[in-house]
Amino acid sequence: MGQIRVTGTGRLKVKPDTTRLVMTLSGTYKDYEDAMKHSADDTEDVKKSIMKFGIGKEDIKTVTFSVDASYENYNKKGEYDRHFVGYEYNHVLKVEFANNNELLGKILYALAHSDTDPEISIRYTVKDPEQEKTKLLGDALRDAERKAEALAHAAGEKLSEIKSIDYSWGEVEIESRLGSGFYMDRGKEVLADDAGYDLDIEPDDIEMKDTVTATWDLID
């Protein structure tokens, strides 16, 4: 009794239902304490700008945070050297909420008119990614079985029970990016709480792909 080992591919299109707003704050200052203070102040300003729309402080999460010494390279009479510029902080925050163009427009408008100058990336995902991943893996296994049955039939044999399933457990990204690096017009006028950009965004479906390899026994 022989065996057959086949790799199946799962493909799935999902409609995003969740907006993920990623905000990057950065700055360089001579003193470490100044860098930390400006980071804290800017972070608090961003959070206040978002929280006034009913989003909890605990829902505004840190993705990455760092404070590193920054140097500038220069050429002095044919010799390369570098001098200390200061301490650079980078703080990446994210907030997620159900797709809502009105809310998104208000948050973007508030950030544009705050005292900070965050770089904005708008992304879309799904509320329950694990459910979509399970569907994708099922589709991949069914594809492997269809291929195995076709090959076995061509060889005049049939599939018996499945012997093993191999999967790499790599991270499947369920995200589409509308864009990044948004720098919005800033203003210092006093704003109404309901001021916002008039947005008409319909995010495209997210295309997912993954593979599963399975082995079957063959019977005559």
N, C-alpha and C positions, 0 to 999 in steps of 0.2 A: 504494500500500500504506500503510495507516494504522498507528497504534500505539495501545496501551492501557496505561494506567499505573494500578496498583492497589496499595493498602496492605493487607497481611495482618496479622492479629493472632495471636500465639502465646500459648497458655495452658498452664501446666504445674503440677501439684501434686507436690511432692517431700516425702518423709519425712525429717525432720532426723535426722542421725546423730551430730551433734557439739554439745556444750554449750560455750557461750561465756560465761564469767563476767567481767563488767566491774566493776572496783572503782575508786571515786573517792576520793582522799585530798585533804584541803584543810585549811588553817589560816592564821591571821593573826597576825603577830608584829611587834613594834616595829622590830627590826633585820633587815636583809636576811640577814645571816649566820645569825641564829636561824631564819629561815624556811627557809633552805636546809638547815640541820642537822636540823630537825624533819621536813622532807620526806624526807631521806635515811634518818633513823631509822625513820620510819613505813613507808617503802617496804621497807626491810630486814625489818621485823617482818612485813609482809604476805607477803613472799616466803618467809620461814622457815616461816610458818604453812602455806603451800601445798606447799613442797618436801618436807616430811616425809611426804607421801603418794606420793612417787615421781615427782613432776613436776620436770623439770629447770629450773634457774634461767633458762636461755636460752629456755624456753617461756613465761615470764612477761614479756610485752612491754609497753612504753610506747606508749600511743595518743596522748596529748598531755601536755605538761608546760609550766607557765608559772609565773613569779613576777612579780606586778604590784603597783605601789603602790596602796593602798586609801585612799579618802577618804570622809568622811561629810558630807553636806550638812546645813546647819542655817539657821534663820531667826533673825537677831539684830536686833531693833528694826526689822523690816520690810525688812531687807537680807539677801539670801541669800549665804551664804559656805560654805566647806567647810574642814575641817581634816584633817590627815593622821592616819590610823588605824594604818597599818603596812603590812607587805608580806604579800600573800596568795599562797600557793602552791596550785596545783591540779595533781595528778598522777593521770592516768587510766591504769590498767593493765588488761590483759586476759590471760586464760589459756583455752586451748581443750583439750578432751579428749573422747574418745568417750563418748556418753551412758551415764551410770552414776549412778543415784540414790544409791547407797550412798556413792560417792566424793564426789558433790556435797554430801550431807548432812554428811560429815566435814569438808570444806573450810569450809562455812558455819559449822559449829559451832566450828571452830578460829579462824576470823576473829572470831566473836562473842565469844570469850573471850581474844582477844589484847589487846595494849595500845593498839591503834589502833581507830579507829571509822570504817571505810570505808563508803561508800554502795555498795550492791550492786545490780547489774542482771543478771538471768539471761536469756540469749538462746540461741536454737538455730539452727544452720545445717547445712551439709553439708560433708563433708571435701573433695570435689572439685567446687567451684562451676563451674569452666570446663566440665566435662562436661555439667552441667545447662543452662548457658547455650547450649551448642551444640545440644542437643535443642530448646530453646525457639526458637532462630532457625530451625531446620529446620521446626518446626511453623508458624511465622509465614510462611515462604516458601510452604509447601504451601497454607496458607489463602489467600494472595494468588493462587496459581495456580488454585485452585478458583473463586474469585470471577471471575478474568479469563476462565476458560473459560466460565462461566455467562453473562457479559456478551457475550462474543464469539458464543456460540451464539444468544443472543437477537437479535443483530444480523445473523445469517446469515453469520458469518465464523468463522475458526479461528485459533488461536494458532500463530505460527511460533516461531522461537527467541527466547530471552530476550535482551534488548538491554542491560539495566542493572539493577543492584540498589543501592538506596540504604538506608543504615542510619546512624542518628545516633551509634552507639557510646556511648550513655549507659550509666551504671552501673546494672546490675540488682541490686537488693538481694535476697539470698537469706538471709533472717533472720526469725525470729519472736521476739517478746519476751514472756516470761512475765510480766515486771514489772520495775519499777525503784524505787529509793528504799527498798530494804529496810534497816531498822535493826533489828538483832537484839538480843535480851536479852543483856546482858553479864554475865560472872561472873568472879571472880578465883580460884575454887578450882582446885586442881591437877587436870589432866584426863588421862584415859587416852588413849593414842595412837589407839585405835579408837573414841573417843566421837564421836557424830554425831547429826544430826537424822534421824528416820525419814521419808523422803520417798517419795511415790508420785506421780510426775509423768510424764505421757504427753503430750509436746508435740504440738500440732496440726500437720497438714501445712502446708507453706509454699506459698502460691499465688504463682506467677510470671506476669508478663505483659510482652510486648514486641512491637514492630511492625517490619515490613520493607516497603519499597515497591519494586516491581519493574515493569519496562516490557517489553512484548512487541511484536513486529511482528504485524500481522494479515494473513491471506491469505484470499482469497475461497474 
